[in-house]
Amino acid sequence: MKSHVNLSPFESRRMAAVKAFPSPQCLAQDLSVIETESDDVDEQAAQLEGWNQDYAQISAGKFFGHMQRIGLSGVSLFVESTNRALLQCGALADDLVALGVPVELPGGAVFCGSRVSDQGVHLFSGDNGFEFFSPPGLVMSGVCVPRSELVSQLTEEEWESVVAKLSHPHWASCDPWALEAMRKYVHHALEVAGGAQGGLENPGMRQLLRESVISNLAQLLVTCSTSCERVQSVQRRWKIVMDAQDFVLSQPDRRTSIAEVCEAVGVSRRTLQYCFQDILGIGPLDFMLSIRLSRAKRMLRTATTVTDAAVHWGFWHFGYFSKHFRTMFGELPSETHKRYHAN
């Protein structure tokens, strides 16, 4: 007579996760090693599949982005670099866990309403998506894995702690040694994958890499520390900036005044100015111009004429539009339109 063992919910999830690991035969067919360069923020934002990202360029100058990525049966590692200040928004699927470890993070970065440094991790997963004001010169390494497979690397107590940390996107502090270990790990994995000898041709090596990615991510999640205390003043200023952006985007065909923005957001002109300067380092007028220019540039992909995109985003004076477009993106709108429609 067979005995039946009653498994706890956690043990059941763990056994299911182990069984779900892909076989070596599957891994042999599912490897991608990608390296791209882009001079377009929309193309750059689309490099991470399943992140549903939107980038808006905030600082002036021609954009350049670089991405290295390994994809392996739902697990991925990447390093991304961007040379301009960006307002990044995104939302991952519920079944993915993504974590970013800065390699180079100049001052002034704000992630989900919190000021951040290179002494912590960016947890991108969770409800309501993430918002990230990234400064010029950002280099970010990261890891993304299926949420269900993390359980195979954790004790029940650790799993409960990790689940709480993944409830919403936020920044969390970490031990310096753990951060540096993850930076070196991602760098080494990309170096091996992109090597001339094809270090991942062997399915056994791929499986080892995949399992080690999940193990390293689990270890970092366990050691990172999430403070329950929020800096309310910073979060409030961040919300005012985001509310102002939403108001501007809701009326694309007209140039909204500062007075209208203040009334819509419910703050004084002085408060609005302080919030933008403190969070983004620029005034609200410059920010609104940057957002409208970024959206107009995006519309040039589908617009029949440059004028159509300009007018749609409230630029009624074409000379004014061309001048500021060139200052922001390093080329005239007519040149961008021609390039987009070359094929």
C-alpha positions, 0 to 999 in steps of 0.5 A: 500500500502506497503512503501519501505525503501531504505537501504544504502549498510552498512545497507543492510550488517548489516541486512544480518549479523544479519540474518546469525547468526546461530540458537540455534538449529545449535549451539547445533550441532556445538561446539568443545573444543580442547586441544592438546600438540605437540612435532612437529612444523608441527603438531602445525602449523596445529592446527588452521584450515583455517590459512594455517600456516607453522612453521620453528624452528629457535632455538635449542632444543626439541620443545613443543607446547600447544593449547586450542581452542573453535570452535563455528559455524565459531567463535573460541577462542584460546591460543597457547604456543610454547617453541622455536623461530619460523618463522611462515607464514600463510594466512587466507581466505578473509572471516575471521578476526583474531586477536592475543593478546599476553599473554607472549611475550619475546623480539625480536619478529617481525611481518610483518616487524615491531618490536612488544611488548605485548602492542598491537594486531597482525592483521592476516587478509588481503592481502598477508598473514603474517610472524611472527618471534616469540621468545621462550616462546611465549603465544598468545591468539586469536579470529577468526570470519567471517568478515561479522558478524562484521558489526552487532556490528559496526556503519557505521563510525566504519565499515569504520575504521575497514575495513581499519585496516583489509586491510593487516596483521600488528601490532597495538597498543592498550590501556592497559585496552582493551588488558587486558580485552581481555586476561581475556575474552579469558581465562575465556571462555576457562575455562568455556568451559573446566570445568568439569560441561560442561558450554556450554552444554546449546545452549543459553549459546553458542549463548551468548558466540558467540555473545560476542566474536564478540562484544569484537573483534569489540570493540578491533578493534575500539580502536586499533591504526594503525600508517601510519608511518612505520619504513622503516629501520626495514622493509627493513632488514626484507625483506632482511631476507625473500629474503635470505630465499626464495633464500635458499629454491629455491635450496634445494639440495645445500649449498648456500654460503654467497657470493651467497646469497649476490649476489641474495639479492643485499647486501654486506656481512656486511649488510646481517650479520647485518640484520640477527643479528638485526632481528633474533638474529642469523647470516645468516649461522645459519639461513640457517642451521635451515631452511634446517634442518626444511625442512629435518625434514618435509620431513622425514614424506614421505621420504623412507630413512633418506638419501633421506631427507638429500641429498634433502636438501643439507646434503651430510655428514650424520654425520654432518646432524645427529649431527646438527639435534639432536642439533636442535630437541633433537633426531636423524633423524633416531629416527624421521623417525622411529616415523613418520613411526611407523604406 
